[in-house]
């Protein structure tokens, strides 16, 4: 018989080794069903794309909180499982930034904890918000439509939920903190807020694992793992698992367009798991029926094995990495900084400075607020991007920053 369902072929190729290794009482098939059931709900039209600040986001947060409770996680938010945060999006480049709570957005992180009475904690995170009916960030052109975000990022959330179930019964030298972030699609708002307002002591965090778009494993079974340079212990642990059914591609940088960046900037080792973009990315066609559930289970099992392999280690050492993220295509140059997306004041505050980039070479620091770049006054993110677009490689200019009460000027070479 010829099978024409490529997802079924991938499912069998990846999951058969696990199923053959199952001991009596193992529930691999039930786990896959759980992944599917959770994902079909989170990526259903009834949640209208889970846009941050909407009733649908709160409905999704309620579902995740109930699953946390059913699993047995302790609430570790600011109000039960929830941690609310407020931000003011700026989308109009001609609009001056003004503090205006009535125009702001309130998002909600969902946080659960497994307290094993250990000195260190492993953070496992994924964002659950998506694009709602489209708008900014959507690659769909036409009338408004629900963007269900099955891969981006219901896939990461359902993997997180299954890991929470697995870790409830795991004897471990770590505690486990599970965080479902919101506001990622607008600019890492939820994770940024959490790392500035943590509900546990970040100094006791061992490492952070981020699951963002892990539901579309391709025919080559390629799994990207970003952030492997953030600790010298990552690669030996990854290589020790020896899972031949996955093709592992690694990238060292701890900085990328997802929530692990917020933790990396706090000097915490991070990994970001990712199965790649696809033609449905940020479009209404990113639906639950296109998820590779066998592949999703395999990724989840890999992470389970990785955490287990690291369990007897001491607290992982942290190392800084070169920023490998691509410059935005709208610019020919970049300063090499990570903006603070929660900053409400005048200017563009720097949340992190990438190694060997113009800002670091000039002497800029995290916490500096850029108020002028060349001849352009910087009042917000949009004016900062406008200023950058005026320069090409090898151009020189000056940047003025506010550091505390001082205004400092630095020469910049792009």
N, C-alpha and C positions, 0 to 999 in steps of 0.2 A: 504494500500500500504506500502510495506517495503522500506525504504530509505537506500540505500547502501553508500551514500556519507557522510562520517563522518564530513566533513567540513560544509556541509549544516546543519546537525543536530546541530553542535555547533553554527553555525550562527543563527539558529532559537532560540536556547535556550538563547543565550546571547542578541540578538538584539530585540526580541519581547517585553521585558519589556520597552526598550527605545521607540520602535515604538508605543506602547500602550499609553505611556506618552506624545507623541508628540502633540503639539498644532497645530492648523491650520497654515500652512505656514512653519512648520518645514521641514527640508530637509534631514532626516537621510538616506534615500535610495540614494539620490544624493551624500551625503557625502561618502558613501561606494563606489559608482561608481567613485568618484574623487580619492579616495585612490587607487583603482584598476588601473585606467588609468595612474596615476603618476608612480605607481610601475612597471607596465608592460613596461613603457618606460625605467626607470632607470635600470631595471634588464634585458634589452634586449641584445641580442648578439651584436647589433650595438654599444654598449658602451664597449664591450670587457673587462668587469670586473672592470672598473673604477680604475685601479691601479694608485696610486699617481705618479705624474710626467709625465704621458703619455698624448697624445692628447685626449684620451677617458675620462680621468679625467677632462680635461678642457671643453670637450663637456658636461659632466654631470654638471659641475659647471655653465656653461652657461644656461642650462635648469633650474637649481634651481634659478639662478639670475632672469631669465625671470618670473618665477612663483612668486618670491618675488615682482617684479615690478608690475605684473598683480594684485596681492593681494592688493598692495598699501603700502608695507613696504618701509621705507626710507633707502637708502644705508648707511651702517655704517662700510664699510671696509676702506682700505687705498687708494684704487682706485675704486670708486663706491662701488659695493657690494663685491669686491674682496680684500682679504688680502693674498699676496703671502709670502711663507717662504721657506727657503733653508736648506737642511741638507745633510750630507754625510753618507749614510748607511755603516755599517761595518759588513760584513758577513764572512770574512775570518779570523779565529782566529790567523793566522800566519802573518797577514798584520799589520804593524805599522800604527797608525793613522796619517795621513798627511792632512793638509789643501789643498784641491784640488777642486776648484770650478767646473772644467770641469767634474769631476767624480761625482758631487753632483746631488741632485734631488731638483726640485722646485715644491712644492705643493701649493694648493690654498684653503683657507677658503672662505666661502660665508656668508655674514653677512647682516641682515636686521633689522630694528628698528621700533617699534611703540612708538612714543613719546607722552605720555599722560600728559606731563608737571608735572610729579610726582617726588618726591625726591629719590625714589628707583626703581630699575630695576630687573625684573625677567629674567634670562637667560634660554632659552630652546635650547638644542643642540642635535645633532646626527651626526655621521660620515657618509659620503657618499662614501668613497673610499672602494675598496675591493682588491682582489688578482690578478686581471688581468688574465693571463693565468696559474696561479698557482705559482710554485716555493716555496720560503721560506714561511712557514705558511700553505701551502696546505696539506691536509690529503689525497689527491689523489695520487695514485701511477700509473704511466703510462705516455703516451704521453701528451704533453701540451694540455689543453683544457680551454675554457673560463669559468671562475668562476663568474657567474652573481650576486651572493650575494643578492638574493631577500630578505631573512630574515636579512642577515648581510651585509649592513644595509640599503638597500633601504626601508625596513619597517619603520625604525626610521625616515628617511627623509620624507616619505609621511605623517606620523603622525604629524611631525613638521609642514609641509605645511598646513595640515588641521587645526591645532591649530592656526596657523597664521591667517587663514581666520576667525576663530571664534573670535579671540581676537581683530580683527580690529574694531569690533562693540561693544566691551565690555567696559562698564564704569568701570574704575579700579583705585585703589590707587597706582598702579605700572605702570612703562613703561615695554615694552617687547623687549628683544634682542634675535633674532633667529640666531643661528650659525650652518651652515653645515660644519663640520670639515673634513679635509683630513689628510692622514698620520697616522690615528689611527692604521691601521693594521701593520705598521712598528714600532710602539712604541709611540703612543699618540703625534706625532710630531705637528699636527695642533693645538690641544688644549693647549699643552705645550707652543707653540709659542704665542698663543693668550693671555694666562694669564701673559706672560712676556712682551707682546706688546699690551695691550688692547686698544680698540678704544673708550671705555667709562671708567669712573673712577670705578675701581673694589671695592672701598670702599663703593660705593652706590649700589652694587649688593645685593639684598635681599636674593636670593637663586638661585641654578642652578638645572635644571631637565635635565637628560640625557636619551635619548631613543636609546637603542642599542639592536637589536634583539627582536622585539615586534610583530612579524608576525606569530608565530607558536603556538598560544594558544592551549593547549592539551585538551584531553577529560575531564579532571578534572577542566578545566578553571583556571589553576594555574598561577598567576601573581606574580613574584618575584619583590620586591621593596628593593633595597640595599641602605644603607646610612641613615636608619631611626634614627641612634644614633647621627647624626651630628647636630640635633637641638631637643630640648625637645618638640617642637611644631609639629613635624611631625606626631607622632602616634595619638595624639588626633584628628588631622585633617583627617588622613586616616580613623580612626574608625568612624568619624562623617558622612562619605559618605554613609555607610550602603548598599553597593552594593552586594546583596546576590549571584548574578550570577557569581561572581569571587571569587576564593579562593586565598586570599592574604597571601603570605609568605614573611616575612621581615628579613632583616639582617642589623645589626647596622653599620658595618664598612663603612667609607667613602672612603676607598682605594680599588680599584679593577682594572681589566685590561680593562678599558674604560675611556672615556674622562672626566667623573665627577671627577676623581682623581686629575686632574690638577687644578680644582677649589677648591676642598677640601684642597689641600696643600696651598691655599691662604686664608684659614680660612673662607670659604664660605659654608653654609649648602648645601648639595647636596642630590639628589635622583637619582638612576639609575633604570629604568624600563626594565624588561627582562622576556621573556616568555620561556626561557630555550633553551638548546642545543638539537640537534637532529642528526639523521644519515647523514643528508646532510650538516652539519656544515663544512665549509672550503673545500667543494667539488664542482665539476661542477654541481651537481644535486640540488643545492640550487636555484631553479627557481620559477618564479612568479606563476605558476599554483599550487604550493604547499602551498601558503600563505592562512591562515585562515582569510579572509577579515572581517567576522563578528567579530571575536576576536580582530582583529586590530582596528576596529571601537570602540569596547567596551573599549579597553585600552586607546584609544584617549579620549573617553568620560569620563573615570575615571580621567584622568589627568586634563581635562577641569573642572570637578567638584572639584578636589583638589585645583587647583589654585583659583577657585571662593571661596571656603571655607576659604582660607587664605587671601583673598583680603583685608579684613578690619583689619587684624592684623598689628601690628607694624613690623619693621624689625626683622626677625627671629634671635633669639640668636643662636650662633654657639657653638658646643661642639666637642671636639676631641674624637676619637673612637679608640679602639684597632683594629689593622690590623688583619682581619679575613681571608684574602686571603691565599690560600694554598701555601706552599713552592713549587717551581718548582720541578718536580719529578726527575730531574737530580742531585739534591743535597740532602744530608742528613741534611744540616743545612742552615741557612740564617742569615745575619746580621740584617735584618729587616729594610731595607732602600728602598726608591724609587729612582732609578737613574734618572739623568737629561739626557734625550735622545738627547738633542740638544747640549750637550757639545762637542766641537771640540778639546779641549786640551788633554794633556797627563794625563792619569789617569781616574778615574770614579768619577764624581762629584755627590754628594748626593743632591737630590731635596727635600726629606722629610725623617723624621725618625719616625718609628712606635713606639708606646708606649709599654713599657715592653718587648722590644726585645734587643738582645745583643748590638747593636749600641747605643741605648739610655742609657742603663745601663753603658756603657763604657764612655759616654760623647761626642759621635760624634754629629755633628750638621748639619742642612741643609746648603749647601754651601761648606762644607768640600770636598776636592778632595782626594780620596783614591789612594795612589801611591804605597803602598806595603801591602800585607796581608800574614802574615807568612814569608816564604822565597821567595815568588813570587812577582816580580815587576809587578805592575798593570799599564798598558799603555792604556787600553781601556776596553770596556765592556766585550769582549771575554776573555781577560786575567784575569779580575776580576772573571768571572764565573769559569774559570779554577782553580783559586786559591781557591775558595769556595769548589770546588769538592774534595779538598784534606782533608777536615775535617769531623769529625763525632760529634754526640752529646756528650757534656761534654768535648770535646777537648778545650784546651786553646792555645792562640797564641797572637801575637801583630799585630795591624794595624797602619800603618803610614799614616797620612793625611797631606795635605797642607791646612792651614787655613790662608788666606792672604799671608803674606811673611814668615810665620813660618811653620816649619815641626814639627808635634807633634806625639808622639807615645802613644798608649793606649793599655792596656791589654784587651783581648776579651775572654769571655767564651761562647761557643755555647751551 
